[in-house]
Amino acid sequence: MIPPFQACFPKDRTQEEEGITLDVQSSDEENDGARDFSGDAGSKGAEFYPMTQGAALGLPETKARIRKVLEDTPAEKMQPDQVSLADLIAHTLGRLLADTDVVPWVEEAVAREPAIRRFVLPFVVNTLLYGFSDSASANGMKQSSSTSQNLGDTANSGVNATQNYAKRSQLVEKLENWLYSECFRSVQFALWASWYLSSSLVLGPATSHHHTMKLLLGVEAVVMNNKEAGALFGKATVVASAPGNERGTVAAAPDSVAAGGGNLSKRHSARHNAPSDIVGIAELEIAETTDGKIVKHRDVLNLDTVGDGLTNVKLDLGRLDKDQEEGIIQWIDQRRERRTVFHAEIDFVKCLTDISFELFNLEKAQRNQALRAELTELNKHIPVSAFMPTHHAPHRVLRCVPEECFTFSTKERVPFMLVLEISEQLPTSTTEKDAPEPASRKTHRRTKSKLGKSVSAANVGGGLVEGNSSVMVLRPNQSEDAFDHKTSLLLQHNSAQPSAEIDSSARPTSAAVGTDTATSDAPADNVDPVAAAEGEESVIESFGEAWSDKVERIRRSSPFKDDPNWRLISVIVKARDQLRQEMFAARLLRFFQRIFQQQKVPVWMNAYDIMATSSDSGFIEGLVDSKSIDSIKKSTPNFTTLRDYFKRKYGKNSAAYKRAVKNFVESMAAYSVICYVLAIKDRHNGNIMMDSRGHIMHIDFGFLLSNSPGGNREFERAPFKLTLEMVDLMGGKKSGYFRLFRKLSCKAYAAVCKYRTTLMLLVDLVMQGNEAMPCFVRGRDYVMRRLSQRLSPGMSTAERKRVFNRLIDKSANNFTTKVYDQFQSTVQGIHA
């Protein structure tokens, strides 16, 4: 069955099972009738993507096929409230791809499982921006043969085209209204939508860019309790546009606008020096005159979304009546003042990514000192409602910990590790009235909202992030002091004194450092592998300070140490890099994780979160107590093999050693299946992390589905990485641990194959409008056909297990894996 998405957060990823027994009880049945879609009797899901030997169906043909399947589904399966949650999710994804009426299904799914709201958001946005592409898309009804023949008649074809266009417009408007309604109900959902839309601004043709901007403006207007303004933007037409060429083009919306009413000379002006350095302006043209008489009434909003003082977008709002015009002016007033939770969070997040953006302009020796000085100043301005997009539990940010933050050095960008103190707060236990105000902040912050009564800014601190159904937060936008801090790195730190750079050999290797992906714990400053004694103690301490020890150390000196909900988290802030593909991969991995949980496959993986907040910046969840295998080999004295390292670190034949090897096996099984199904490449040892308990974690998903290093020459021919060193750590091919690896891998693969159609829908939905992403470089036919083949369609569970057993044999000590590791060692210095 499709996972019910009972939680927005995965199960505890650090929880260990008691004992180290190698025996794994299997409860799955070896039957040939396993469904590929939801597992429910009568499901038609497997027919969405037919099993063909040749090319995959084109997108229009796939949409038509899904509409046909949905139409042929029995009537009792066509009522959202009459089907299982599994079929509900299946129908929702299928209907989104097929451009049919999906709103009743989304509403029912969200009503049953609130966490589905975030899961479905990117697919809804993608459908709005890039879906509804063929003339029959909006018509979910089957066309009879006579109707098809009539399409040859010019007159009838014109009528049908007009009717289909009208139906498509109705479906688009209905889906937009659902999006706006959810944004109005939850400011957190509105922020997710805004960030996802902002990261889409550079994609697709000009028409898609225009639609993206209108949705951004509409979301912002709606979340500020101005539904009318949101509706106006939804119906607006872009009549002129000149693409911007500055960093400002990736902002969630122009940071400030001006508008007017009454006559051409009347202006309602506003300029706002926002933290992003973007100043937006607008003029509301309401009339064209001839000899002083109004002959046409068209309201055009001229927007500057770049900040150069010139109009680069014109939005035709149609004819506005007095109330509508007042609504637009109210929207402009509110966004100029930026005294809402929505704007405070947008500006806070933008300030953090701007720091990463500007650090690149400093000398390498100045960056850490400049970063810590900026964060120290930022602590004075953190909004009461601020939260981290990658931390799913309801919380608010209390302060940065500057002394624990550090930069990474790359040729093209300077991401940095941000360590934060937060307060996790559940809405069931914390009400608006008793939400504590941090002692170090202003306690008199109380503003008059234009939308209603006066609201204390402290009242919005009780948690804004949506959790699972028992930790659900549906909080509309509220008043908040404007975020009034602006990064000034270039002004303040050009003359900064050089600061000690962090030794790359003593810190966790990450994509942010060498391969530009997720990273882990703060640098291991307390470990000097050169000066350390060559005894077992230096091996045990090779990961540096344990995260739990760091948490306790920082809490003891924290001004918020008495907060019972105090927590410490880490996140990578990254600018000058597109994170959309990484975000897409992270969502797929989270879906794999839910499959393993729902199918009760005892494997381990860490589906860390990634959030792109614009087209060139975002956040990556930190991986604590982790280092890359490359970094472990470089920082461990007298390193020989992973097996020897485990014996020295955990104790030869000890219970800790056995548990660590079992952890390694369980995580190897999960990631072997994932790497094969998603065709993840570039698997050198800098992209494979290992935590202090023996688990491995793969990072850096720049190559998957269709692209590979070296201009797609497919140097890595193995199904997944399984080196002789890894086999040796498990005790060799005849050992009990390796037999366990085989058993878990085959069981995990068979479980994933049951979700073939769902996985293909997830990929197909994202591919629309994202064809330029590297992972789709070979085109839809290649991606979908190869993905389907790797999921062994039409096979029984037993047959699929036999397939993966053969893949294990092919991967073990594969020649191309050895050659690729040797190449990376020679060229990049990454240990094989």
C-alpha positions in Angstrom: 0.0 0.0 0.0 1.0 3.6 -0.5 2.3 5.0 2.8 -0.5 6.9 4.6 1.9 9.8 5.4 0.8 9.6 9.0 3.6 12.0 10.0 5.3 14.9 8.5 8.5 13.8 10.2 10.3 10.5 9.7 10.6 8.1 12.6 13.6 8.6 14.9 16.5 8.1 12.6 18.9 7.5 15.5 17.0 4.9 17.4 18.8 1.6 17.6 17.2 -1.8 17.9 18.2 -3.8 20.9 20.6 -6.7 20.3 22.7 -7.6 17.3 21.1 -10.8 16.1 21.6 -11.6 12.4 18.3 -13.4 12.0 15.7 -11.2 10.3 12.1 -12.6 10.3 10.5 -12.1 6.9 6.7 -11.7 6.8 6.2 -10.9 3.1 4.5 -13.4 0.9 6.0 -14.8 -2.3 2.9 -14.2 -4.4 2.6 -13.2 -8.0 -0.4 -11.0 -7.5 1.3 -8.1 -5.8 -0.1 -4.7 -7.0 2.2 -2.1 -8.3 0.1 0.8 -7.2 -1.7 0.8 -3.9 -2.2 -2.9 -3.3 -6.0 -2.5 -3.1 -8.2 -4.8 -5.0 -9.5 -3.3 -8.2 -6.8 -0.6 -8.4 -6.0 0.5 -11.9 -2.8 2.1 -11.0 -0.5 -0.3 -12.7 -2.1 0.6 -16.0 -1.0 4.3 -15.8 2.4 3.3 -17.1 2.0 0.2 -19.3 4.9 -2.3 -19.4 6.2 -1.9 -22.9 9.4 -3.1 -24.5 9.9 0.0 -26.7 9.7 3.7 -26.0 7.7 5.0 -23.1 4.4 6.7 -23.8 4.8 10.5 -24.5 3.4 12.9 -21.9 0.2 13.7 -23.8 -0.5 10.0 -24.3 0.2 9.3 -20.7 -2.2 12.0 -19.6 -4.8 10.6 -21.9 -4.3 7.1 -20.6 -4.6 8.2 -17.0 -7.8 10.0 -17.8 -9.1 6.8 -19.5 -8.1 4.6 -16.5 -9.8 7.0 -14.0 -12.9 7.1 -16.1 -13.1 3.3 -16.3 -12.7 3.1 -12.5 -15.9 1.8 -10.8 -18.1 4.6 -9.5 -17.5 3.7 -5.8 -13.8 4.3 -6.5 -14.5 7.8 -7.9 -15.7 9.4 -4.6 -12.9 10.8 -2.5 -14.6 9.9 0.8 -15.3 6.3 -0.3 -11.7 5.1 -1.0 -8.8 4.2 1.1 -6.1 6.7 1.8 -3.7 4.7 -0.4 -6.0 5.0 -3.4 -6.7 8.6 -2.4 -3.1 9.5 -2.8 -2.8 7.5 -6.0 -5.8 9.3 -7.6 -4.5 12.7 -6.4 -1.1 12.2 -8.1 -2.7 10.7 -11.2 -5.2 13.5 -11.5 -2.6 16.1 -11.1 -0.6 14.7 -14.0 -3.7 14.2 -16.1 -4.8 17.8 -15.6 -8.2 16.8 -14.3 -10.3 18.1 -11.4 -8.1 17.1 -8.4 -9.2 19.6 -5.7 -11.9 17.3 -4.0 -9.2 14.6 -3.8 -6.6 16.9 -2.3 -9.0 18.3 0.2 -10.1 14.8 1.3 -6.5 13.6 1.6 -5.5 16.7 3.7 -8.6 16.2 5.9 -7.5 12.7 6.6 -3.8 13.3 6.9 -2.7 17.0 7.3 0.9 16.2 6.5 -0.1 15.5 2.9 -0.5 19.3 2.5 3.3 19.8 2.2 3.8 16.6 0.3 1.5 17.6 -2.5 2.5 21.3 -2.7 5.4 21.0 -5.2 3.2 18.9 -7.5 0.3 21.3 -7.3 2.6 24.2 -8.1 4.3 22.4 -11.0 0.9 21.5 -12.4 -0.3 25.1 -12.2 2.9 26.4 -13.9 3.5 23.8 -16.5 0.5 21.4 -16.7 -2.7 21.7 -18.7 -0.6 21.5 -21.8 -2.8 19.6 -24.3 -6.1 20.7 -25.6 -8.0 17.8 -24.1 -6.4 18.0 -20.7 -9.2 19.7 -18.9 -11.8 17.3 -20.3 -11.9 14.2 -18.1 -14.7 12.7 -20.1 -14.1 10.0 -22.6 -14.6 11.0 -26.2 -16.7 8.7 -28.3 -15.7 7.6 -31.8 -18.2 10.0 -33.3 -16.8 12.8 -31.2 -13.4 12.0 -32.5 -14.6 12.0 -36.1 -16.3 15.4 -35.5 -13.0 16.8 -34.5 -12.1 16.7 -38.2 -14.8 19.2 -38.9 -13.3 22.7 -38.6 -16.4 24.3 -37.0 -16.8 21.6 -34.4 -13.1 21.5 -33.7 -13.2 25.2 -33.0 -16.1 24.8 -30.6 -14.4 21.9 -28.9 -11.2 23.9 -28.6 -13.1 26.8 -27.1 -14.9 24.5 -24.6 -11.7 22.8 -23.6 -9.9 26.1 -23.1 -12.8 27.3 -20.9 -12.7 24.0 -18.8 -8.9 24.3 -18.4 -9.3 27.9 -17.2 -11.9 26.7 -14.7 -9.7 23.9 -13.4 -6.7 26.2 -13.1 -8.7 28.8 -11.2 -10.1 26.1 -8.9 -6.6 24.7 -8.1 -5.3 28.3 -7.6 -8.1 28.9 -5.2 -7.2 25.8 -3.2 -3.6 27.0 -3.0 -4.7 30.5 -1.9 -7.1 29.0 0.7 -4.4 26.9 2.3 -2.0 29.9 2.3 -4.7 32.0 4.0 -5.2 29.3 6.7 -1.5 28.6 7.4 1.4 31.1 7.1 3.8 28.2 7.1 2.2 26.7 4.0 2.3 30.1 2.4 6.0 30.4 3.1 6.6 26.9 1.6 4.6 28.0 -1.5 6.5 31.2 -1.7 9.9 29.6 -1.5 9.0 26.9 -4.0 7.7 29.5 -6.4 10.8 31.6 -5.9 13.0 28.7 -6.8 11.0 28.3 -10.0 11.5 31.8 -11.3 14.4 30.9 -13.7 12.6 28.0 -15.3 10.5 27.6 -18.4 9.4 30.0 -21.0 8.4 33.6 -20.4 4.8 32.7 -20.0 5.6 30.3 -17.1 7.8 33.0 -15.6 4.9 35.4 -15.7 2.6 32.9 -14.1 5.1 32.2 -11.4 5.3 35.9 -10.6 1.5 36.2 -10.5 1.2 33.3 -8.1 3.9 34.8 -5.9 2.1 38.1 -5.7 -1.2 36.3 -5.1 0.2 34.2 -2.3 1.7 37.2 -0.6 -1.6 39.2 -1.0 -3.7 36.3 0.3 -1.5 35.5 3.3 -1.9 39.1 4.4 -5.7 38.5 4.8 -6.4 40.3 1.5 -8.2 37.7 -0.5 -9.4 40.2 -3.1 -5.9 41.2 -4.0 -4.9 37.6 -4.5 -7.8 37.0 -6.8 -6.9 40.1 -8.8 -3.3 38.8 -9.3 -4.6 35.4 -10.3 -6.7 37.0 -13.2 -4.0 39.5 -14.2 -2.3 39.4 -17.5 1.4 40.2 -18.1 1.3 42.7 -20.9 5.1 43.5 -21.0 8.2 42.0 -19.4 11.9 42.6 -19.6 13.9 39.9 -17.8 16.1 41.1 -15.0 19.8 40.4 -14.8 20.5 41.0 -11.1 20.4 38.8 -8.1 17.1 40.5 -7.2 15.2 38.6 -9.8 15.1 35.6 -7.5 13.4 37.4 -4.7 10.0 36.0 -3.6 8.4 39.2 -4.9 9.5 42.8 -5.5 10.4 44.1 -2.1 8.4 47.2 -2.4 6.0 48.8 -4.8 4.0 51.9 -5.4 0.5 52.4 -6.8 -2.0 55.0 -7.4 -5.6 55.7 -8.2 -8.0 58.4 -9.3 -6.0 59.8 -12.3 -2.6 59.4 -14.0 -1.0 62.0 -11.8 -2.2 60.5 -8.5 0.4 58.2 -7.0 0.5 56.1 -3.8 4.2 55.9 -3.5 6.3 53.7 -1.3 9.9 52.6 -1.3 11.4 50.1 1.1 15.1 49.4 1.6 14.7 45.7 2.2 17.5 43.4 3.5 17.9 42.0 0.0 18.9 45.3 -1.4 16.0 45.2 -3.9 13.8 48.2 -4.2 10.6 47.7 -6.1 8.4 50.4 -7.5 5.1 50.3 -9.3 2.6 52.7 -10.9 -1.0 51.9 -11.3 -2.2 53.4 -14.6 -6.0 53.7 -14.5 -6.9 55.5 -17.7 -6.1 56.6 -21.2 -7.5 60.0 -22.1 -8.4 61.9 -25.3 -9.0 65.6 -24.9 -9.3 65.2 -21.2 -11.9 62.5 -21.4 -11.5 58.9 -20.2 -12.0 56.6 -23.2 -10.7 53.4 -21.6 -10.3 52.1 -18.1 -7.5 49.6 -17.7 -5.5 49.2 -14.5 -1.9 48.3 -15.2 0.5 47.6 -12.3 4.1 48.5 -13.3 6.6 46.5 -11.3 10.3 46.7 -10.8 11.4 43.3 -9.5 15.1 43.9 -10.0 15.6 47.1 -8.0 17.1 49.3 -10.7 14.3 51.8 -10.6 13.0 50.7 -14.0 9.8 48.9 -14.8 10.4 45.3 -16.0 7.0 43.8 -15.5 3.5 45.2 -16.4 0.5 43.5 -15.0 -2.9 44.2 -16.5 -5.4 43.9 -13.7 -8.5 44.7 -15.9 -11.0 47.3 -14.6 -10.8 47.8 -10.9 -13.7 49.1 -8.9 -13.1 51.3 -5.9 -13.0 48.4 -3.4 -10.5 46.5 -5.5 -8.3 49.5 -5.9 -8.3 50.0 -2.1 -7.4 46.4 -1.7 -4.4 46.7 -3.9 -3.3 49.9 -2.1 -3.8 48.1 1.3 -1.6 45.2 0.0 1.1 47.7 -1.0 1.0 49.4 2.4 1.3 46.1 4.3 4.2 44.8 2.2 6.0 48.2 2.5 5.8 48.0 6.3 6.5 44.3 6.4 5.1 43.9 9.9 3.8 40.4 9.5 5.1 36.9 10.3 5.3 36.2 6.6 7.5 39.1 5.7 9.7 38.7 8.9 10.5 35.1 8.0 11.1 35.9 4.3 13.5 38.7 5.2 15.2 36.7 7.9 15.9 33.8 5.6 16.9 36.1 2.8 19.4 37.8 5.2 21.0 34.4 6.0 21.4 33.5 2.3 22.7 37.0 1.5 25.5 36.4 4.1 26.6 33.3 2.2 26.3 35.3 -1.1 28.5 38.1 0.2 31.1 36.0 1.9 32.3 34.9 -1.5 33.6 38.4 -2.0 35.9 38.3 1.0 39.4 36.9 1.2 39.4 33.3 2.4 41.2 34.2 5.6 38.6 36.8 6.6 35.5 34.7 6.1 35.0 32.9 9.5 35.6 36.1 11.4 33.3 38.1 9.2 30.6 35.3 9.4 30.7 35.2 13.2 30.6 39.0 13.5 27.5 39.1 11.2 25.7 36.4 13.2 26.5 38.2 16.5 24.8 41.3 15.1 22.0 39.2 13.6 21.2 37.9 17.1 19.9 41.3 18.0 17.3 41.3 15.3 15.9 37.7 15.0 12.1 37.9 14.7 10.2 36.3 17.5 8.5 34.0 15.0 11.6 33.0 13.0 12.1 29.3 12.2 14.3 27.1 10.1 12.7 25.7 6.9 14.6 22.4 7.3 13.5 21.6 10.9 10.1 20.0 10.8 9.1 20.1 14.5 7.2 23.2 15.6 9.8 25.6 16.9 11.1 29.1 16.9 14.7 30.3 16.6 16.2 31.7 19.8 19.7 32.7 18.7 22.6 31.8 16.5 25.7 30.3 18.2 28.4 32.3 16.2 31.4 30.6 17.8 30.2 27.2 16.5 29.5 28.4 12.9 32.1 28.2 10.2 32.5 28.6 6.4 33.4 26.0 3.7 35.8 26.9 1.0 34.9 26.2 -2.6 35.9 27.8 -5.9 32.4 29.0 -6.7 30.5 29.6 -3.5 30.9 29.9 0.3 28.2 28.0 2.2 28.4 28.0 5.9 27.4 25.8 8.8 24.8 27.6 11.0 24.3 26.3 14.6 21.1 27.5 16.2 19.4 27.4 19.6 15.7 26.8 19.1 12.6 26.2 21.3 10.4 23.3 20.1 6.9 24.0 21.1 3.8 22.0 20.6 0.5 23.8 20.0 -1.3 21.3 22.2 0.8 22.4 25.2 1.6 26.0 24.4 -1.1 28.6 23.8 -0.7 32.0 22.3 -1.1 33.6 25.8 1.7 31.6 27.5 4.3 31.6 24.7 7.5 32.9 26.4 9.3 36.0 25.2 13.1 35.6 25.0 14.6 37.6 27.8 17.3 39.1 25.5 14.7 40.7 23.2 12.4 43.6 23.4 9.4 42.9 25.6 7.3 45.8 24.5 6.9 44.7 20.9 3.3 45.3 20.2 2.0 46.7 16.9 -1.3 47.7 15.5 -2.3 45.4 12.6 -4.0 47.0 9.6 -6.0 43.8 9.4 -7.5 43.8 12.9 -6.9 44.3 16.6 -3.5 44.8 18.1 -1.5 41.5 18.5 1.6 40.9 20.5 4.5 39.7 18.5 5.3 37.2 21.3 2.0 35.5 20.6 3.2 34.1 17.3 6.2 32.3 18.9 4.3 29.2 19.8 5.4 27.3 16.8 4.7 27.8 13.1 5.9 24.7 11.4 3.3 22.1 10.4 3.9 18.7 11.9 2.0 15.4 11.9 -1.7 15.1 12.6 -1.1 15.3 16.4 1.2 18.3 16.1 -0.6 20.3 13.5 -0.3 24.0 13.4 -2.8 26.0 11.3 -1.9 29.5 12.1 -2.8 32.4 9.8 -0.5 35.3 9.3 -0.2 37.7 12.2 1.5 40.9 13.2 5.2 41.0 13.8 7.9 43.6 14.0 9.6 44.2 10.7 13.0 42.5 10.3 15.3 45.6 10.2 18.7 44.0 9.8 20.7 44.2 6.7 24.0 42.3 6.1 26.9 44.7 5.5 29.8 42.3 5.0 31.5 44.4 2.3 31.3 47.6 4.4 32.4 46.1 7.7 34.9 43.4 6.9 37.1 44.5 4.0 39.7 45.4 6.6 39.0 42.4 8.9 42.1 40.7 10.3 42.8 37.2 9.0 41.3 34.5 11.1 42.4 30.9 11.4 40.9 28.7 8.7 39.4 25.4 9.7 41.6 22.5 8.7 39.7 20.5 6.1 41.3 17.3 7.4 39.8 17.8 10.8 36.3 18.6 9.8 33.5 16.6 8.2 33.8 16.4 4.4 30.6 17.5 2.7 29.2 18.5 -0.6 29.3 22.0 0.6 33.1 21.6 0.8 34.1 19.6 -2.2 31.0 18.4 -4.0 28.4 21.0 -3.0 25.8 19.0 -1.1 24.7 18.3 2.5 27.2 18.3 5.3 27.4 17.3 8.9 28.6 18.3 12.3 30.7 21.3 13.2 34.4 21.0 12.6 36.4 18.7 14.8 38.6 21.4 16.1 39.6 19.3 19.1 41.2 16.7 16.9 44.5 17.1 15.3 45.3 13.9 13.4 48.9 14.9 12.8 49.7 15.7 16.4 47.5 13.0 18.0 49.0 10.0 19.5 48.9 7.0 17.3 46.9 4.9 19.8 43.4 3.6 19.9 42.1 6.8 21.7 42.8 8.9 18.6 40.7 6.5 16.5 37.8 6.6 19.0 37.9 10.4 18.9 38.2 10.6 15.1 34.7 12.2 14.9 35.6 15.0 17.2 33.3 16.3 19.9 30.1 14.2 20.1 27.0 16.2 19.2 25.4 15.3 22.5 28.4 16.7 24.4 28.3 19.8 22.3 24.6 20.3 23.1 25.2 20.1 26.8 28.3 22.4 26.6 26.4 25.1 24.7 23.3 24.8 26.9 25.2 25.4 30.1 26.3 28.8 28.8 23.1 29.7 26.9 20.8 32.5 28.1 17.9 30.2 27.3 19.2 27.2 29.2 16.1 27.1 31.4 13.7 26.7 28.5 12.4 23.1 28.9 11.9 22.9 25.1 15.5 24.1 24.3 17.2 22.3 21.4 20.3 22.7 19.3 20.2 22.2 15.5 22.6 22.7 12.6 21.9 23.7 9.0 23.9 24.6 6.0 23.1 28.0 4.4 24.0 28.1 0.8 23.9 30.8 -2.0 25.1 31.0 -5.6 23.9 27.5 -6.2 20.6 25.9 -7.5 19.2 23.4 -5.0 16.1 22.3 -6.9 17.5 19.0 -8.0 18.9 18.3 -4.5 15.5 19.2 -3.1 13.8 16.8 -5.6 16.1 14.0 -4.7 15.6 14.6 -1.0 11.8 14.3 -1.5 12.3 11.0 -3.3 14.5 9.7 -0.5 11.9 10.6 2.1 9.4 8.6 0.0 11.7 5.6 0.0 12.0 5.9 3.8 8.3 5.8 4.2 8.1 2.7 1.9 10.6 0.9 4.2 8.7 1.9 7.3 5.3 1.0 5.9 6.5 -2.4 4.6 8.4 -3.0 7.8 11.8 -3.5 6.2 14.4 -3.2 8.9 16.9 -1.1 7.0 18.2 2.4 8.0 18.5 5.6 6.1 18.7 9.3 6.8 16.4 11.3 4.5 17.7 14.8 5.4 15.8 17.8 4.3 16.7 20.4 1.7 14.7 23.6 1.0 15.5 25.9 -1.9 14.3 29.3 -1.0 15.2 31.0 -4.3 16.6 30.0 -7.6 20.2 30.3 -6.3 20.0 29.7 -2.5 18.6 27.5 0.2 19.1 25.4 3.3 20.4 21.9 3.9 19.8 20.0 7.1 22.9 19.2 9.0 24.1 15.7 9.6 25.5 15.4 13.1 28.2 13.1 14.3 29.1 12.3 10.7 32.1 12.4 8.4 32.8 11.3 4.9 34.7 8.0 4.4 37.3 10.1 2.6 37.7 12.3 5.6 37.8 9.4 8.0 40.6 7.8 6.0 42.5 11.1 5.9 42.1 11.9 9.6 42.6 8.5 11.2 46.2 7.7 12.1 47.6 4.6 10.4 44.3 3.9 8.6 44.4 0.6 6.6 40.8 -0.7 6.0 37.3 0.0 7.2 37.3 -3.3 9.0 40.4 -2.5 10.9 39.0 1.0 11.6 35.8 -0.5 13.1 37.8 -2.9 15.3 40.0 -0.1 16.6 37.1 2.3 17.1 34.5 -0.1 18.6 36.7 -2.8 20.1 37.4 -6.1 18.3 34.5 -8.6 18.6 32.8 -6.4 21.2 29.1 -5.9 21.4 29.7 -2.3 20.2 31.6 -3.6 17.2 28.9 -6.1 16.2 26.2 -3.4 16.6 28.2 -1.0 14.4 28.7 -3.6 11.7 25.0 -4.4 11.8 24.3 -0.7 11.5 26.6 -0.6 8.5 24.8 -3.5 6.9 21.3 -2.1 7.4 22.2 1.3 5.9 24.2 -0.3 3.0 21.0 -2.3 2.1 18.8 0.8 2.0 21.2 3.0 0.0 22.1 0.2 -2.4 18.5 -0.1 -3.4 18.0 3.6 -3.7 21.2 4.2 -5.7 20.2 1.4 -8.2 16.5 2.5 -8.6 17.4 6.2 -9.0 20.6 5.5 -10.9 22.6 7.8 -8.5 26.2 8.2 -9.7 29.4 10.0 -8.6 29.7 7.7 -5.6 33.2 8.4 -4.6 34.1 8.3 -0.9 33.7 12.0 -0.5 30.0 11.6 -1.2 29.4 8.7 1.3 29.1 9.8 4.9 29.5 7.6 8.0 28.2 8.4 11.4 29.7 7.6 14.8 27.5 4.5 15.1 28.6 2.9 11.8 25.7 3.9 9.5 26.5 5.2 6.0 24.6 8.0 4.3 24.8 9.1 0.7 24.9 12.8 -0.1 25.3 14.9 -3.2 22.6 14.0 -5.8 23.9 16.0 -8.7 23.9 12.8 -10.9 20.8 10.6 -11.0 18.1 9.2 -13.3 19.9 10.1 -16.5 23.0 12.2 -16.1 26.5 11.0 -15.0 30.0 12.5 -14.5 32.2 13.0 -17.5 29.6 14.2 -19.9 27.2 11.3 -19.3 29.8 8.7 -20.4 28.7 6.4 -17.7 32.0 5.5 -16.2 30.3 3.9 -13.2 28.6 0.8 -14.8 28.0 -1.0 -11.5 24.3 -1.0 -10.3 25.5 0.5 -7.0 28.8 0.9 -5.1 29.9 -2.3 -3.3 33.7 -2.3 -3.0 35.8 -5.2 -1.8 36.6 -3.1 1.3 32.8 -2.9 2.1 32.4 -6.6 1.6 35.4 -7.3 3.8 33.9 -5.1 6.6 30.8 -7.4 6.5 33.1 -10.4 6.9 33.3 -11.6 3.3 30.7 -13.0 0.9 30.1 -16.1 3.0 29.7 -14.3 6.3 26.5 -14.0 8.3 26.6 -10.2 7.9 26.8 -10.4 4.2 23.9 -12.9 4.1 22.0 -10.4 6.1 22.9 -7.6 3.7 21.6 -9.8 0.8 18.4 -10.5 2.6 17.6 -6.9 3.6 18.6 -5.5 0.2 16.3 -8.0 -1.7 13.5 -7.4 0.7 13.9 -3.6 0.4 14.0 -3.8 -3.4 10.9 -6.0 -3.6 9.1 -3.5 -1.3 10.1 -0.5 -3.5 9.0 -2.3 -6.7 5.4 -2.4 -5.4 5.4 1.3 -5.8 6.5 1.5 -9.4 3.7 3.6 -10.6 3.8 5.9 -7.7 7.5 6.6 -8.1 7.0 7.2 -11.8 4.2 9.6 -11.1 6.4 11.5 -8.7 9.2 11.8 -11.3 6.8 12.6 -14.1 5.1 15.4 -12.2 8.3 17.1 -11.3 9.7 16.7 -14.8 7.1 19.1 -16.3 8.8 22.5 -16.5 12.0 21.2 -15.0 13.3 19.6 -18.2 16.5 21.7 -17.8 17.4 20.0 -14.5 20.6 17.9 -15.1 18.9 14.7 -14.0 16.4 15.0 -17.0 19.1 15.8 -19.6 18.4 12.7 -21.7 14.7 13.4 -22.0 11.5 12.0 -20.7 11.5 8.8 -22.7 14.9 7.7 -21.5 14.2 8.7 -17.8 10.8 7.0 -17.6 11.6 3.9 -19.6 14.8 3.2 -17.7 13.2 3.9 -14.3 10.4 1.5 -15.2 12.8 -1.2 -16.2 14.8 -0.8 -12.9 11.6 -1.5 -11.0 11.1 -4.9 -12.6 7.4 -4.5 -13.7 5.2 -7.5 -13.9 7.4 -9.7 -11.6 6.5 -11.5 -8.4 8.2 -10.7 -5.1 10.4 -13.8 -5.4 11.4 -12.9 -8.9 12.4 -9.4 -7.9 14.5 -10.7 -5.0 16.3 -12.9 -7.5 16.9 -9.9 -9.7 18.5 -8.0 -6.9 20.6 -10.9 -5.8 22.2 -10.9 -9.3 22.7 -7.1 -9.0 24.6 -7.6 -5.8 26.9 -10.1 -7.5 27.5 -7.7 -10.3 28.2 -4.8 -8.0 30.6 -6.5 -5.7 34.2 -5.4 -6.4 33.0 -4.1 -9.8 35.9 -3.1 -12.1 34.4 0.3 -13.1 33.8 1.2 -9.4 37.5 0.6 -8.7 38.6 2.6 -11.8 36.3 5.5 -10.8 37.6 5.6 -7.3 41.2 5.6 -8.6 40.4 8.4 -10.9 38.9 10.6 -8.1 41.9 9.8 -6.0 44.3 10.9 -8.7 42.4 14.0 -9.8 40.6 15.2 -6.7 42.7 13.6 -3.9 39.7 11.7 -2.6 40.7 8.4 -1.0 39.6 5.3 -2.7 
